[in-house]
Amino acid sequence: MNAPAAERATAEEITALRMRVADLHRQIADAKEWRHALRITAGFKDSEAAGYVDRTGLEA
């Protein structure tokens, strides 16, 4: 009689763990996006500081 309840509990635990894994994958993707954005920003700032960014016509 306990087998169905145990199987149901196991299935619920597996579902919960799959949801957690999906959440962790989303967090990793978000962190990668932030890292990419920060690297672009840093690269732009370095280029601007070196004088490589042409702002002709942008100051208005």
CHARMM-style PDB file with segment names, atoms N, HN, CA, C and O in Angstrom:
ATOM      1  N   MET     1       0.799  -1.199   0.000  1.00  0.00      PROA
ATOM      2  CA  MET     1       0.000   0.000   0.000  1.00  0.00      PROA
ATOM      3  C   MET     1       0.845   1.268   0.000  1.00  0.00      PROA
ATOM      4  O   MET     1       0.399   2.309  -0.482  1.00  0.00      PROA
ATOM      5  N   ASN     2       2.025   1.191   0.521  1.00  0.00      PROA
ATOM      6  HN  ASN     2       2.387   0.345   0.913  1.00  0.00      PROA
ATOM      7  CA  ASN     2       2.879   2.368   0.604  1.00  0.00      PROA
ATOM      8  C   ASN     2       3.560   2.704  -0.718  1.00  0.00      PROA
ATOM      9  O   ASN     2       4.022   3.829  -0.909  1.00  0.00      PROA
ATOM     10  N   ALA     3       3.622   1.756  -1.613  1.00  0.00      PROA
ATOM     11  HN  ALA     3       3.247   0.842  -1.457  1.00  0.00      PROA
ATOM     12  CA  ALA     3       4.328   1.981  -2.871  1.00  0.00      PROA
ATOM     13  C   ALA     3       3.745   3.154  -3.662  1.00  0.00      PROA
ATOM     14  O   ALA     3       4.521   3.992  -4.121  1.00  0.00      PROA
ATOM     15  N   PRO     4       2.434   3.265  -3.848  1.00  0.00      PROA
ATOM     16  CA  PRO     4       1.914   4.396  -4.625  1.00  0.00      PROA
ATOM     17  C   PRO     4       2.243   5.749  -3.987  1.00  0.00      PROA
ATOM     18  O   PRO     4       2.571   6.704  -4.691  1.00  0.00      PROA
ATOM     19  N   ALA     5       2.157   5.830  -2.673  1.00  0.00      PROA
ATOM     20  HN  ALA     5       1.891   5.054  -2.101  1.00  0.00      PROA
ATOM     21  CA  ALA     5       2.469   7.094  -1.999  1.00  0.00      PROA
ATOM     22  C   ALA     5       3.956   7.430  -2.150  1.00  0.00      PROA
ATOM     23  O   ALA     5       4.320   8.585  -2.370  1.00  0.00      PROA
ATOM     24  N   ALA     6       4.799   6.420  -2.032  1.00  0.00      PROA
ATOM     25  HN  ALA     6       4.503   5.481  -1.853  1.00  0.00      PROA
ATOM     26  CA  ALA     6       6.234   6.632  -2.180  1.00  0.00      PROA
ATOM     27  C   ALA     6       6.559   7.042  -3.611  1.00  0.00      PROA
ATOM     28  O   ALA     6       7.383   7.930  -3.833  1.00  0.00      PROA
ATOM     29  N   GLU     7       5.921   6.406  -4.572  1.00  0.00      PROA
ATOM     30  HN  GLU     7       5.251   5.686  -4.391  1.00  0.00      PROA
ATOM     31  CA  GLU     7       6.149   6.758  -5.976  1.00  0.00      PROA
ATOM     32  C   GLU     7       5.682   8.187  -6.258  1.00  0.00      PROA
ATOM     33  O   GLU     7       6.338   8.930  -6.989  1.00  0.00      PROA
ATOM     34  N   ARG     8       4.554   8.561  -5.678  1.00  0.00      PROA
ATOM     35  HN  ARG     8       4.021   7.959  -5.084  1.00  0.00      PROA
ATOM     36  CA  ARG     8       4.032   9.910  -5.868  1.00  0.00      PROA
ATOM     37  C   ARG     8       4.984  10.934  -5.254  1.00  0.00      PROA
ATOM     38  O   ARG     8       5.250  11.973  -5.859  1.00  0.00      PROA
ATOM     39  N   ALA     9       5.493  10.653  -4.067  1.00  0.00      PROA
ATOM     40  HN  ALA     9       5.276   9.809  -3.576  1.00  0.00      PROA
ATOM     41  CA  ALA     9       6.433  11.558  -3.409  1.00  0.00      PROA
ATOM     42  C   ALA     9       7.719  11.677  -4.221  1.00  0.00      PROA
ATOM     43  O   ALA     9       8.283  12.764  -4.349  1.00  0.00      PROA
ATOM     44  N   THR    10       8.174  10.562  -4.763  1.00  0.00      PROA
ATOM     45  HN  THR    10       7.715   9.680  -4.660  1.00  0.00      PROA
ATOM     46  CA  THR    10       9.378  10.583  -5.586  1.00  0.00      PROA
ATOM     47  C   THR    10       9.149  11.405  -6.845  1.00  0.00      PROA
ATOM     48  O   THR    10      10.005  12.198  -7.237  1.00  0.00      PROA
ATOM     49  N   ALA    11       7.999  11.219  -7.478  1.00  0.00      PROA
ATOM     50  HN  ALA    11       7.304  10.575  -7.160  1.00  0.00      PROA
ATOM     51  CA  ALA    11       7.677  11.977  -8.688  1.00  0.00      PROA
ATOM     52  C   ALA    11       7.593  13.473  -8.384  1.00  0.00      PROA
ATOM     53  O   ALA    11       8.053  14.292  -9.180  1.00  0.00      PROA
ATOM     54  N   GLU    12       7.015  13.833  -7.248  1.00  0.00      PROA
ATOM     55  HN  GLU    12       6.641  13.168  -6.602  1.00  0.00      PROA
ATOM     56  CA  GLU    12       6.934  15.239  -6.861  1.00  0.00      PROA
ATOM     57  C   GLU    12       8.320  15.813  -6.606  1.00  0.00      PROA
ATOM     58  O   GLU    12       8.600  16.955  -6.972  1.00  0.00      PROA
ATOM     59  N   GLU    13       9.174  15.037  -5.987  1.00  0.00      PROA
ATOM     60  HN  GLU    13       8.947  14.110  -5.689  1.00  0.00      PROA
ATOM     61  CA  GLU    13      10.541  15.486  -5.718  1.00  0.00      PROA
ATOM     62  C   GLU    13      11.309  15.678  -7.028  1.00  0.00      PROA
ATOM     63  O   GLU    13      12.041  16.655  -7.187  1.00  0.00      PROA
ATOM     64  N   ILE    14      11.141  14.759  -7.946  1.00  0.00      PROA
ATOM     65  HN  ILE    14      10.546  13.966  -7.818  1.00  0.00      PROA
ATOM     66  CA  ILE    14      11.799  14.884  -9.251  1.00  0.00      PROA
ATOM     67  C   ILE    14      11.308  16.131  -9.971  1.00  0.00      PROA
ATOM     68  O   ILE    14      12.104  16.855 -10.570  1.00  0.00      PROA
ATOM     69  N   THR    15      10.016  16.386  -9.918  1.00  0.00      PROA
ATOM     70  HN  THR    15       9.370  15.798  -9.432  1.00  0.00      PROA
ATOM     71  CA  THR    15       9.454  17.590 -10.546  1.00  0.00      PROA
ATOM     72  C   THR    15      10.044  18.844  -9.913  1.00  0.00      PROA
ATOM     73  O   THR    15      10.415  19.782 -10.617  1.00  0.00      PROA
ATOM     74  N   ALA    16      10.129  18.861  -8.600  1.00  0.00      PROA
ATOM     75  HN  ALA    16       9.828  18.099  -8.028  1.00  0.00      PROA
ATOM     76  CA  ALA    16      10.694  20.017  -7.898  1.00  0.00      PROA
ATOM     77  C   ALA    16      12.161  20.217  -8.279  1.00  0.00      PROA
ATOM     78  O   ALA    16      12.602  21.348  -8.484  1.00  0.00      PROA
ATOM     79  N   LEU    17      12.905  19.137  -8.371  1.00  0.00      PROA
ATOM     80  HN  LEU    17      12.547  18.218  -8.205  1.00  0.00      PROA
ATOM     81  CA  LEU    17      14.313  19.242  -8.740  1.00  0.00      PROA
ATOM     82  C   LEU    17      14.482  19.718 -10.183  1.00  0.00      PROA
ATOM     83  O   LEU    17      15.392  20.493 -10.475  1.00  0.00      PROA
ATOM     84  N   ARG    18      13.622  19.265 -11.077  1.00  0.00      PROA
ATOM     85  HN  ARG    18      12.882  18.635 -10.840  1.00  0.00      PROA
ATOM     86  CA  ARG    18      13.683  19.725 -12.466  1.00  0.00      PROA
ATOM     87  C   ARG    18      13.390  21.218 -12.552  1.00  0.00      PROA
ATOM     88  O   ARG    18      14.021  21.933 -13.331  1.00  0.00      PROA
ATOM     89  N   MET    19      12.440  21.687 -11.758  1.00  0.00      PROA
ATOM     90  HN  MET    19      11.927  21.106 -11.126  1.00  0.00      PROA
ATOM     91  CA  MET    19      12.133  23.116 -11.730  1.00  0.00      PROA
ATOM     92  C   MET    19      13.334  23.901 -11.199  1.00  0.00      PROA
ATOM     93  O   MET    19      13.642  24.980 -11.704  1.00  0.00      PROA
ATOM     94  N   ARG    20      14.006  23.367 -10.192  1.00  0.00      PROA
ATOM     95  HN  ARG    20      13.756  22.490  -9.782  1.00  0.00      PROA
ATOM     96  CA  ARG    20      15.187  24.022  -9.620  1.00  0.00      PROA
ATOM     97  C   ARG    20      16.308  24.089 -10.653  1.00  0.00      PROA
ATOM     98  O   ARG    20      16.973  25.116 -10.784  1.00  0.00      PROA
ATOM     99  N   VAL    21      16.516  23.002 -11.382  1.00  0.00      PROA
ATOM    100  HN  VAL    21      15.975  22.167 -11.275  1.00  0.00      PROA
ATOM    101  CA  VAL    21      17.545  22.974 -12.422  1.00  0.00      PROA
ATOM    102  C   VAL    21      17.241  24.015 -13.490  1.00  0.00      PROA
ATOM    103  O   VAL    21      18.142  24.725 -13.937  1.00  0.00      PROA
ATOM    104  N   ALA    22      15.982  24.112 -13.903  1.00  0.00      PROA
ATOM    105  HN  ALA    22      15.250  23.536 -13.540  1.00  0.00      PROA
ATOM    106  CA  ALA    22      15.584  25.109 -14.904  1.00  0.00      PROA
ATOM    107  C   ALA    22      15.849  26.524 -14.380  1.00  0.00      PROA
ATOM    108  O   ALA    22      16.316  27.385 -15.126  1.00  0.00      PROA
ATOM    109  N   ASP    23      15.555  26.763 -13.114  1.00  0.00      PROA
ATOM    110  HN  ASP    23      15.175  26.064 -12.508  1.00  0.00      PROA
ATOM    111  CA  ASP    23      15.801  28.071 -12.506  1.00  0.00      PROA
ATOM    112  C   ASP    23      17.302  28.378 -12.488  1.00  0.00      PROA
ATOM    113  O   ASP    23      17.710  29.503 -12.776  1.00  0.00      PROA
ATOM    114  N   LEU    24      18.106  27.395 -12.155  1.00  0.00      PROA
ATOM    115  HN  LEU    24      17.775  26.481 -11.921  1.00  0.00      PROA
ATOM    116  CA  LEU    24      19.554  27.601 -12.137  1.00  0.00      PROA
ATOM    117  C   LEU    24      20.086  27.891 -13.538  1.00  0.00      PROA
ATOM    118  O   LEU    24      20.985  28.715 -13.704  1.00  0.00      PROA
ATOM    119  N   HSD    25      19.537  27.223 -14.537  1.00  0.00      PROA
ATOM    120  HN  HSD    25      18.806  26.554 -14.403  1.00  0.00      PROA
ATOM    121  CA  HSD    25      19.938  27.494 -15.922  1.00  0.00      PROA
ATOM    122  C   HSD    25      19.591  28.933 -16.309  1.00  0.00      PROA
ATOM    123  O   HSD    25      20.374  29.597 -16.989  1.00  0.00      PROA
ATOM    124  N   ARG    26      18.427  29.415 -15.882  1.00  0.00      PROA
ATOM    125  HN  ARG    26      17.791  28.875 -15.330  1.00  0.00      PROA
ATOM    126  CA  ARG    26      18.053  30.811 -16.149  1.00  0.00      PROA
ATOM    127  C   ARG    26      19.012  31.774 -15.460  1.00  0.00      PROA
ATOM    128  O   ARG    26      19.404  32.787 -16.039  1.00  0.00      PROA
ATOM    129  N   GLN    27      19.385  31.460 -14.233  1.00  0.00      PROA
ATOM    130  HN  GLN    27      19.066  30.637 -13.763  1.00  0.00      PROA
ATOM    131  CA  GLN    27      20.317  32.324 -13.503  1.00  0.00      PROA
ATOM    132  C   GLN    27      21.685  32.375 -14.193  1.00  0.00      PROA
ATOM    133  O   GLN    27      22.313  33.431 -14.267  1.00  0.00      PROA
ATOM    134  N   ILE    28      22.131  31.235 -14.688  1.00  0.00      PROA
ATOM    135  HN  ILE    28      21.620  30.377 -14.628  1.00  0.00      PROA
ATOM    136  CA  ILE    28      23.405  31.184 -15.408  1.00  0.00      PROA
ATOM    137  C   ILE    28      23.322  32.024 -16.676  1.00  0.00      PROA
ATOM    138  O   ILE    28      24.244  32.779 -16.981  1.00  0.00      PROA
ATOM    139  N   ALA    29      22.227  31.898 -17.412  1.00  0.00      PROA
ATOM    140  HN  ALA    29      21.477  31.285 -17.164  1.00  0.00      PROA
ATOM    141  CA  ALA    29      22.049  32.684 -18.639  1.00  0.00      PROA
ATOM    142  C   ALA    29      22.039  34.183 -18.324  1.00  0.00      PROA
ATOM    143  O   ALA    29      22.643  34.973 -19.049  1.00  0.00      PROA
ATOM    144  N   ASP    30      21.362  34.569 -17.259  1.00  0.00      PROA
ATOM    145  HN  ASP    30      20.871  33.927 -16.670  1.00  0.00      PROA
ATOM    146  CA  ASP    30      21.329  35.985 -16.859  1.00  0.00      PROA
ATOM    147  C   ASP    30      22.735  36.484 -16.501  1.00  0.00      PROA
ATOM    148  O   ASP    30      23.121  37.589 -16.883  1.00  0.00      PROA
ATOM    149  N   ALA    31      23.487  35.673 -15.774  1.00  0.00      PROA
ATOM    150  HN  ALA    31      23.173  34.776 -15.463  1.00  0.00      PROA
ATOM    151  CA  ALA    31      24.837  36.063 -15.383  1.00  0.00      PROA
ATOM    152  C   ALA    31      25.728  36.219 -16.611  1.00  0.00      PROA
ATOM    153  O   ALA    31      26.560  37.125 -16.666  1.00  0.00      PROA
ATOM    154  N   LYS    32      25.555  35.336 -17.597  1.00  0.00      PROA
ATOM    155  HN  LYS    32      24.879  34.600 -17.552  1.00  0.00      PROA
ATOM    156  CA  LYS    32      26.344  35.444 -18.824  1.00  0.00      PROA
ATOM    157  C   LYS    32      25.990  36.722 -19.577  1.00  0.00      PROA
ATOM    158  O   LYS    32      26.875  37.375 -20.130  1.00  0.00      PROA
ATOM    159  N   GLU    33      24.715  37.084 -19.606  1.00  0.00      PROA
ATOM    160  HN  GLU    33      23.997  36.553 -19.157  1.00  0.00      PROA
ATOM    161  CA  GLU    33      24.299  38.326 -20.265  1.00  0.00      PROA
ATOM    162  C   GLU    33      24.922  39.540 -19.575  1.00  0.00      PROA
ATOM    163  O   GLU    33      25.426  40.446 -20.239  1.00  0.00      PROA
ATOM    164  N   TRP    34      24.885  39.555 -18.241  1.00  0.00      PROA
ATOM    165  HN  TRP    34      24.475  38.820 -17.702  1.00  0.00      PROA
ATOM    166  CA  TRP    34      25.480  40.660 -17.488  1.00  0.00      PROA
ATOM    167  C   TRP    34      26.974  40.741 -17.755  1.00  0.00      PROA
ATOM    168  O   TRP    34      27.512  41.828 -17.968  1.00  0.00      PROA
ATOM    169  N   ARG    35      27.642  39.602 -17.744  1.00  0.00      PROA
ATOM    170  HN  ARG    35      27.206  38.719 -17.571  1.00  0.00      PROA
ATOM    171  CA  ARG    35      29.088  39.592 -17.988  1.00  0.00      PROA
ATOM    172  C   ARG    35      29.383  40.159 -19.376  1.00  0.00      PROA
ATOM    173  O   ARG    35      30.307  40.956 -19.541  1.00  0.00      PROA
ATOM    174  N   HSD    36      28.605  39.753 -20.363  1.00  0.00      PROA
ATOM    175  HN  HSD    36      27.854  39.106 -20.229  1.00  0.00      PROA
ATOM    176  CA  HSD    36      28.796  40.251 -21.719  1.00  0.00      PROA
ATOM    177  C   HSD    36      28.592  41.767 -21.774  1.00  0.00      PROA
ATOM    178  O   HSD    36      29.397  42.480 -22.372  1.00  0.00      PROA
ATOM    179  N   ALA    37      27.533  42.253 -21.161  1.00  0.00      PROA
ATOM    180  HN  ALA    37      26.878  41.674 -20.675  1.00  0.00      PROA
ATOM    181  CA  ALA    37      27.254  43.692 -21.149  1.00  0.00      PROA
ATOM    182  C   ALA    37      28.374  44.463 -20.454  1.00  0.00      PROA
ATOM    183  O   ALA    37      28.774  45.530 -20.920  1.00  0.00      PROA
ATOM    184  N   LEU    38      28.877  43.935 -19.353  1.00  0.00      PROA
ATOM    185  HN  LEU    38      28.551  43.068 -18.974  1.00  0.00      PROA
ATOM    186  CA  LEU    38      29.954  44.611 -18.623  1.00  0.00      PROA
ATOM    187  C   LEU    38      31.248  44.628 -19.435  1.00  0.00      PROA
ATOM    188  O   LEU    38      31.989  45.611 -19.407  1.00  0.00      PROA
ATOM    189  N   ARG    39      31.518  43.542 -20.158  1.00  0.00      PROA
ATOM    190  HN  ARG    39      30.916  42.744 -20.182  1.00  0.00      PROA
ATOM    191  CA  ARG    39      32.720  43.505 -20.980  1.00  0.00      PROA
ATOM    192  C   ARG    39      32.619  44.504 -22.132  1.00  0.00      PROA
ATOM    193  O   ARG    39      33.603  45.160 -22.475  1.00  0.00      PROA
ATOM    194  N   ILE    40      31.434  44.621 -22.730  1.00  0.00      PROA
ATOM    195  HN  ILE    40      30.635  44.088 -22.452  1.00  0.00      PROA
ATOM    196  CA  ILE    40      31.242  45.594 -23.803  1.00  0.00      PROA
ATOM    197  C   ILE    40      31.438  47.005 -23.262  1.00  0.00      PROA
ATOM    198  O   ILE    40      32.110  47.830 -23.882  1.00  0.00      PROA
ATOM    199  N   THR    41      30.850  47.273 -22.109  1.00  0.00      PROA
ATOM    200  HN  THR    41      30.304  46.603 -21.605  1.00  0.00      PROA
ATOM    201  CA  THR    41      30.971  48.595 -21.495  1.00  0.00      PROA
ATOM    202  C   THR    41      32.428  48.912 -21.177  1.00  0.00      PROA
ATOM    203  O   THR    41      32.900  50.016 -21.447  1.00  0.00      PROA
ATOM    204  N   ALA    42      33.130  47.957 -20.613  1.00  0.00      PROA
ATOM    205  HN  ALA    42      32.746  47.060 -20.393  1.00  0.00      PROA
ATOM    206  CA  ALA    42      34.542  48.176 -20.279  1.00  0.00      PROA
ATOM    207  C   ALA    42      35.353  48.411 -21.546  1.00  0.00      PROA
ATOM    208  O   ALA    42      36.223  49.281 -21.577  1.00  0.00      PROA
ATOM    209  N   GLY    43      35.070  47.639 -22.589  1.00  0.00      PROA
ATOM    210  HN  GLY    43      34.363  46.932 -22.563  1.00  0.00      PROA
ATOM    211  CA  GLY    43      35.782  47.827 -23.848  1.00  0.00      PROA
ATOM    212  C   GLY    43      35.512  49.197 -24.441  1.00  0.00      PROA
ATOM    213  O   GLY    43      36.426  49.837 -24.962  1.00  0.00      PROA
ATOM    214  N   PHE    44      34.289  49.648 -24.371  1.00  0.00      PROA
ATOM    215  HN  PHE    44      33.547  49.128 -23.949  1.00  0.00      PROA
ATOM    216  CA  PHE    44      33.944  50.969 -24.887  1.00  0.00      PROA
ATOM    217  C   PHE    44      34.657  52.056 -24.088  1.00  0.00      PROA
ATOM    218  O   PHE    44      35.202  53.000 -24.659  1.00  0.00      PROA
ATOM    219  N   LYS    45      34.647  51.917 -22.777  1.00  0.00      PROA
ATOM    220  HN  LYS    45      34.204  51.150 -22.313  1.00  0.00      PROA
ATOM    221  CA  LYS    45      35.323  52.922 -21.942  1.00  0.00      PROA
ATOM    222  C   LYS    45      36.817  52.958 -22.238  1.00  0.00      PROA
ATOM    223  O   LYS    45      37.409  54.035 -22.300  1.00  0.00      PROA
ATOM    224  N   ASP    46      37.433  51.794 -22.422  1.00  0.00      PROA
ATOM    225  HN  ASP    46      36.952  50.918 -22.372  1.00  0.00      PROA
ATOM    226  CA  ASP    46      38.860  51.748 -22.754  1.00  0.00      PROA
ATOM    227  C   ASP    46      39.119  52.413 -24.104  1.00  0.00      PROA
ATOM    228  O   ASP    46      40.081  53.166 -24.257  1.00  0.00      PROA
ATOM    229  N   SER    47      38.265  52.135 -25.072  1.00  0.00      PROA
ATOM    230  HN  SER    47      37.484  51.523 -24.948  1.00  0.00      PROA
ATOM    231  CA  SER    47      38.419  52.738 -26.402  1.00  0.00      PROA
ATOM    232  C   SER    47      38.230  54.248 -26.337  1.00  0.00      PROA
ATOM    233  O   SER    47      38.961  55.005 -26.976  1.00  0.00      PROA
ATOM    234  N   GLU    48      37.237  54.680 -25.555  1.00  0.00      PROA
ATOM    235  HN  GLU    48      36.643  54.065 -25.035  1.00  0.00      PROA
ATOM    236  CA  GLU    48      36.987  56.110 -25.412  1.00  0.00      PROA
ATOM    237  C   GLU    48      38.175  56.797 -24.740  1.00  0.00      PROA
ATOM    238  O   GLU    48      38.599  57.872 -25.164  1.00  0.00      PROA
ATOM    239  N   ALA    49      38.704  56.173 -23.695  1.00  0.00      PROA
ATOM    240  HN  ALA    49      38.359  55.300 -23.351  1.00  0.00      PROA
ATOM    241  CA  ALA    49      39.841  56.744 -22.982  1.00  0.00      PROA
ATOM    242  C   ALA    49      41.075  56.838 -23.887  1.00  0.00      PROA
ATOM    243  O   ALA    49      41.881  57.758 -23.744  1.00  0.00      PROA
ATOM    244  N   ALA    50      41.219  55.902 -24.803  1.00  0.00      PROA
ATOM    245  HN  ALA    50      40.565  55.155 -24.919  1.00  0.00      PROA
ATOM    246  CA  ALA    50      42.356  55.913 -25.713  1.00  0.00      PROA
ATOM    247  C   ALA    50      42.139  56.864 -26.883  1.00  0.00      PROA
ATOM    248  O   ALA    50      43.054  57.106 -27.670  1.00  0.00      PROA
ATOM    249  N   GLY    51      40.929  57.403 -26.995  1.00  0.00      PROA
ATOM    250  HN  GLY    51      40.186  57.206 -26.356  1.00  0.00      PROA
ATOM    251  CA  GLY    51      40.645  58.350 -28.054  1.00  0.00      PROA
ATOM    252  C   GLY    51      40.164  57.720 -29.348  1.00  0.00      PROA
ATOM    253  O   GLY    51      40.155  58.379 -30.387  1.00  0.00      PROA
ATOM    254  N   TYR    52      39.767  56.465 -29.306  1.00  0.00      PROA
ATOM    255  HN  TYR    52      39.775  55.929 -28.462  1.00  0.00      PROA
ATOM    256  CA  TYR    52      39.330  55.769 -30.511  1.00  0.00      PROA
ATOM    257  C   TYR    52      37.859  55.993 -30.844  1.00  0.00      PROA
ATOM    258  O   TYR    52      37.416  55.655 -31.942  1.00  0.00      PROA
ATOM    259  N   VAL    53      37.111  56.548 -29.926  1.00  0.00      PROA
ATOM    260  HN  VAL    53      37.470  56.823 -29.035  1.00  0.00      PROA
ATOM    261  CA  VAL    53      35.682  56.744 -30.153  1.00  0.00      PROA
ATOM    262  C   VAL    53      35.479  58.115 -30.791  1.00  0.00      PROA
ATOM    263  O   VAL    53      35.823  59.144 -30.208  1.00  0.00      PROA
ATOM    264  N   ASP    54      34.923  58.112 -31.980  1.00  0.00      PROA
ATOM    265  HN  ASP    54      34.644  57.276 -32.453  1.00  0.00      PROA
ATOM    266  CA  ASP    54      34.676  59.357 -32.710  1.00  0.00      PROA
ATOM    267  C   ASP    54      33.297  59.877 -32.324  1.00  0.00      PROA
ATOM    268  O   ASP    54      32.280  59.245 -32.609  1.00  0.00      PROA
ATOM    269  N   ARG    55      33.277  61.034 -31.675  1.00  0.00      PROA
ATOM    270  HN  ARG    55      34.103  61.548 -31.444  1.00  0.00      PROA
ATOM    271  CA  ARG    55      32.015  61.602 -31.240  1.00  0.00      PROA
ATOM    272  C   ARG    55      31.587  62.770 -32.139  1.00  0.00      PROA
ATOM    273  O   ARG    55      30.739  63.574 -31.753  1.00  0.00      PROA
ATOM    274  N   THR    56      32.165  62.859 -33.315  1.00  0.00      PROA
ATOM    275  HN  THR    56      32.855  62.207 -33.629  1.00  0.00      PROA
ATOM    276  CA  THR    56      31.840  63.927 -34.237  1.00  0.00      PROA
ATOM    277  C   THR    56      30.346  63.925 -34.525  1.00  0.00      PROA
ATOM    278  O   THR    56      29.790  62.915 -34.957  1.00  0.00      PROA
ATOM    279  N   GLY    57      29.713  65.037 -34.288  1.00  0.00      PROA
ATOM    280  HN  GLY    57      30.164  65.857 -33.937  1.00  0.00      PROA
ATOM    281  CA  GLY    57      28.290  65.172 -34.574  1.00  0.00      PROA
ATOM    282  C   GLY    57      27.379  64.625 -33.487  1.00  0.00      PROA
ATOM    283  O   GLY    57      26.159  64.740 -33.604  1.00  0.00      PROA
ATOM    284  N   LEU    58      27.929  64.038 -32.442  1.00  0.00      PROA
ATOM    285  HN  LEU    58      28.920  63.945 -32.348  1.00  0.00      PROA
ATOM    286  CA  LEU    58      27.091  63.480 -31.380  1.00  0.00      PROA
ATOM    287  C   LEU    58      26.799  64.490 -30.278  1.00  0.00      PROA
ATOM    288  O   LEU    58      25.768  64.397 -29.611  1.00  0.00      PROA
ATOM    289  N   GLU    59      27.695  65.453 -30.080  1.00  0.00      PROA
ATOM    290  HN  GLU    59      28.532  65.528 -30.621  1.00  0.00      PROA
ATOM    291  CA  GLU    59      27.457  66.459 -29.056  1.00  0.00      PROA
ATOM    292  C   GLU    59      26.543  67.544 -29.625  1.00  0.00      PROA
ATOM    293  O   GLU    59      26.941  68.326 -30.488  1.00  0.00      PROA
ATOM    294  N   ALA    60      25.357  67.568 -29.138  1.00  0.00      PROA
ATOM    295  HN  ALA    60      25.034  66.933 -28.437  1.00  0.00      PROA
ATOM    296  CA  ALA    60      24.420  68.588 -29.633  1.00  0.00      PROA
ATOM    297  C   ALA    60      23.576  69.101 -28.477  1.00  0.00      PROA
ATOM    298  OT1 ALA    60      22.722  69.966 -28.673  1.00  0.00      PROA
TER     299      ALA     60
END
